[in-house]
């Protein structure tokens, strides 16, 4: 069992940026619905305002303020119409047809048309943005008329409509794209417009209300300010000083203090933390090619103790990577591997490692030192030595995906089913750098890709059970993501994103 406890530290994979806090008190600027200023704190700044290079997650509010997406992800976990009023697939799910709104105008006065949407989709697919792979299965984009877009796929992609609620679905005015100002001066059809004169790139972003927005019912404020608060202390100071209305928290170590100041903690469990056992074929570390070794690693961890020691108890212990909102989710898999060091040692002996083994792993300074100490301590107790290498933040992901390490501690988003499969499990997945596969996984992925809803739900349940039994990962817990709002502001969090929708912030009456 864990015998000691350390305070949690910020565990966000973000490069520290300069801090700027609005000089005005946010709370005194808010008025009734439809007026006033909303001031938010985000953990990082966007690298560009070019939709083709955009990101989502914690960067989403910067983009969502000025650009609309084709479809909308809701706090209820549904996908609803937005710029597209309707969508449908052909019989074999290789062609998606979107019907567009006819009342949308960009802030440069141009109209939303099928051709504009096709231009944006093609630029995103051809771009170098971190999520360009979302559209990897697309063969062609076509606009048969102003109100219609047809997306033809080389193979079914069950996550495509979900991608269109995110950065892949952002739409900018055609004339603003591929110009010298594309990266700094966004021209969209969104609820707000970026005030470039008042904005300080990297620190403070100021937006004003779009007077011609097609959906005024979701414009709850006249002005939006997003301050970059990538340091946990700065975020707490902004909260305690009343210099924000809503702040995305990078950690949960100050929740009592924040609630004591009269703020509300709006929580979800989007990310899991744990070990990625990447070298499942044993090409770099032969021991990891034996399922008994991977299972032993899972039995070695006191997950409840780790959650309390590192996460202060804010989260839920689990041994599965699929989220609770997934068809794959099985509550019994949250405790498939109980803490059992004796079982771990027995499995290692059966696999021929009764004298122990060594596994190399990278470490990253933005994660708490306590998590690395606990991992090393608990694996050592069953006979596994961790050979740890400190890696600079700028090299960490690249080294992991090269791949240079057979295993690593990591925090990853628990995406919807097909998204998660394409992100972590499929042979071509980003976080499957060794291209691991087995016959059962390949067969189930194929069933999920081409099956109807019932077949997909059944197959993804089987897939989840299989990868837990085969110990492809060693998850520790789902982490509570926390978004703090002041006494004047209400918001609903999303089950599929770290930052709430801009539209879901409202002044309390």
C-alpha angles and dihedrals in degrees: 000000000000110000101186142043134211130192114263119250132200111292102185122129095227133122110241113253133188119281125238124170124192110257092224123078105253095209095060092051097058117098136172121314110299096031146061133044130301114205117193134182120220129186097231145012128246115258092215141358092220104117089217091062098037129128134204131209110067091359094059100096093058090057099034090057093063106021131052122219123225092242133018131232111212134207087249090063094251131127114230138180118278121148086353112059095192140011136185141173129227120243097278096039094243097115126052118193120199126195113208133214115256098209102064121117127182119228090256089061097254122130132244110251138162091257091055091052092048090051091053095045093049092048091051093049092047095042132096097238118135092252100042087116089071087084097039093117094054117109100180144358116209137177110203089180140352093276100044138070123183119198114195118199131204087216133003115280111194091191097055097101089048090053089053089062089058136049094309088064098051114121125201130183110275097231091055094057123093092016128123089256098050094103096048108027112051119198112195143139095249130129094265140036124222112246098215092185093059095037122097106202113238095014117042129019119191123197131184128207116273103234093202099047113148094223108043091166089080096047099097097162139043094217135026125199122186116191121194108236103171093155115079093218092052091050091051091048091051090051095048092045093051091240095135140037098208132017132186105224119218092202142012101233096108102040094117091052092047093049089046087059089060098262126135123232111220106196141193134163105233104142133054125205125209145094123316105213092202103167096066093153092053095236093140100021110023093200092066089058088071113082090211090062092049090048090048089055089054093050091050097071129088093208097179091052092047092050090053094044098045105019098034088235095297103135143034128275113241143163095198129079099209115094127244090252091060128102084228095060116117116179091210090062090064087076102028090122110044119192102276116150091176091058089047092054091046093053092047090052091050089052091052098257101109087130090055136248141233128237123190118220135172123236129207126205095223089067117076114271086224093068093056091047091051093047091051093044097050096043089048089055090063096041104269118125118206114216101202127199122191109228126194114248092244092057102037101092094037091052092047093051096040079061108241099147132050094214140010144178109248144164112222135175116254098230128193113280107276092033090055092046091053091044102047115003116035117090088250095044119131093236094045095076094159088055091234118188142153133196095257093050092048093048094049093046089054091051091050092048098053104022130100121254095276093047091047092051092050094046095047090052089054091046093052093049091047097051091046091051090045090047097228087163138017104219117187105190147327107258123227109242110208130204114184123209129185126239092269098052135071127192140168116221124222125241090216106043139048094227124051122242113273087232093059096065113096137167112251112245 
